[in-house]
Amino acid sequence: MLRTIVSLFGAAAAWVAQMSLSEPLAAYGCYPHEAPLPTPLWASLPAILITISLACLAAGLVSGYIARGLWKQAGTGHAIAAGSGSFDGGQGRFLGILGLLSSFVFIIAILFTSCAVILVSPCSPWV
Amino acid sequence: MSAITRPPSDSRLRRSPDIGQAPVGSDAEIRLAEIWESLPGWKGWLSTVDHKVIGLRYIVTAFVFLLIGGMEALIMRLQLAGPNLTLLTPEQYNQLFTMHGVTMIFLYALPILSGFSNYLWPLMLGSRDMTFPRLNALSYWIFLFAGIFMYASFPLGQAPNAGWFNYVPYSGPIYNTGPNIDVFALGMVLLGVSTTVGSVNFVVTLFKMRAPGMTINRVPILVWGTLTASVANLLVIPSVSLAFFLLWLDRQVGTHFFDVANGGKPLLWQHLFWIFGHPWVYAIVLPAMGIVSDALPTFCRRPLVGYAWVALATMATMLVGFEVWIHHMFATGLPAVALSIFGAASFVISIPSAVAVFAWIATIWLGTPVFKTPFLFFAGFVILFVIGGLSGVMTAAVPLDWQLNETYFIVAHLHYVLLGINVFPVVGGIYYWFPKFTGRMMDEKIGKWSFWVMFIGFNAGFFPMHLAGLLGMPRRIYTYSSRMGWDTVNLITSIGSFVFAIGVLIFLVNVAVSLRRGTRAGSNPWDAATLEWSVPSPPPAYNFAVIPHIASRHPLWEDRLNEGEGTGQSSLEKGYLLMEGRETIGTSPIDATPEIILKMPGDSATPFFVGLFLSLAFAGMLLHWWSFTGLMILSCIIALMVWMWPEKALAQRSPTDSSREAHV
């Protein structure tokens, strides 16, 4: 059951964590009080943001790996412990595919967000 | 195949459910009808908790609000048809565009989808009602009262006037001294109660009320869409309710949550509002996309391509939608990387959206399309979805958004998204399910006229708005100079909007004509695949004479698709009879194995009175009648106690050991 939940929501949770950590840090680092700053409050802000992105990407990949395992397991006919497991109407395989697709979409989302972190300077240089 | 699995907990509450058949006209069927039908007359009208009646009430009420909002739009388009017109004063224009937005977004777009889902869910899921029928009725009554509440000040010329997203400080006590904003603020908190209880009902219904055998991979996409929207609502409604309550406190109690001069933060409003606002946008389109995903395959004579992909796309869109609210705040001065993170997230939404679009196109491409009226509306929706989606991707780019922000380009985008993705599927859905609702078919010839007039009018009306925006026309201006170069696009937009209105009028004529003279419909006039088409049109009060057993995603197409192999075919005629009072079966969340006999409450007027007293309490707060407010809250508590008073007959029953072994 835990593996199913991780495969379905692991990458999504990693992406949400990336967003929820990066956004306030970036916003506060460049606009801590009443006026915006041309450079971050902390010199290491870009490194912190990249570290967060890498950690979240790793978590997303782990989720994807687990999802792939579950999907392959369902494909070979082994039941996935989704519910009571009393009979298989295809729900195990469906959850396996759903986990795989979910991990794929949210790993892409983590990469997109990482691009924003890597390619854009943290604070507005014209301030 | 399905065995009841949960062990009985209390021996006094054990029971063996009968398994059998109850054909129309049999003693069992007659008894079921007596159990489930509401009383005739006004008492039954006021107290019914039948999900079908509530669903239709939602649809009719929301459509009335659509017509009111549409008329407001037409008056605005008359004002903007040419330069320097004086049909409306600036204040009247403010109130009209605000009420237009409030009406369309809060009183039409989600409630009408709630109507579809309320009507269709139990029929699609093979249940006899929603999990909480009285809560369902409460949800409707509060929605109705909240709508009336928000319109109460309109005839007095004191309607909300700060736009549907009601930015502070303009909506604060310094710049907006009348009751306009207080009506909006309290009305939104009241409406939030309706949406919340409705959402709880949908979530629990999906996970507890599916027919045995309807495993999680067999539910219709409309169910996925409404589930996703409901979960989102449960998470974000508190944000907007809090925002409006804090604003009301600022205005009436003298707090300073949004008051800059006293340390308040206007951006707090924008965050609280858009944390709610953007997921809400998806909440009002995902169920509509579900309507298309479920109904389009009927007219393509094949199952939806990529069911798992579309189900995932539905949920992923919503999940991503939680993390994009700042793209409504790109021009607020936030740091560059903070904006870019949300810009990137906004681009991500194009992935699940594209998945859904390609699934619909592939379904049409690989199928054998039958060009009936609902198909035209669904195909038209796909085109409008693509146009609205593309302009959405454009505005996800921060630099371009800064150029387009607060121009008519945004108005064009949001109308393509909200009208195109909501109204077209809704009207197509009404054409599709009208035979189920009423037992009569709608007229095809008038239907096709209504589609083409609406489609042409819509595009003539809203596409030029893109150009107006690119020409620099700001939104929310009540008039403009003839030297701005906006005359032609505005005239075309106004003409298009009236053509669109004529299309809606043709649709309404079709409804009126078909209600009286439409051809009688059988149980499955479209030869559709899903479970609601297995019951008579209109469905009986009890929905299913026996609880069906489901063996595939397309129970009515199993023969032609060779589905159900290995698990047997669906059993629609024979199943649990359950007729000792209002009863249905409760099943497990993923596998849909039967677990419990659910005793459903009967009709009651208490939801109406709870809704009424709660609304009157809000009216008392608006008018500062504090004693009256207290009295209404007390009345509300008493009505709730009457509602919740324990009844022996409603104790849930655990099936006995012998019946647990029974197979349907």
Interface residues (C-beta under 8 A of the other chain):
Chain A: A12 W15 V16 M19 S20 S22 E23 A26 A27 G29 C30 Y31 P36 L49 A82 G83 S84 G85 S86 F87 G89 G90 Q91 R93 F94 L95 I97 L98 L101 S102 V105 F106 I108 A109 F112 T113 C115 A116 V117 L119 V120 S121 P122 C123 S124 P125
Chain B: M1 S2 A3 T5 G213 T215 I216 N217 R218 A308 W309 A311 L312 M315 A316 L319 V320 F322 E323 I326 G333 L334 P335 A336 V337 A338 S340 I341 F342 G343 A344 A345 F347 V348 I351 P352 A551 T567 S588 P589 I590 D591 A592 T593
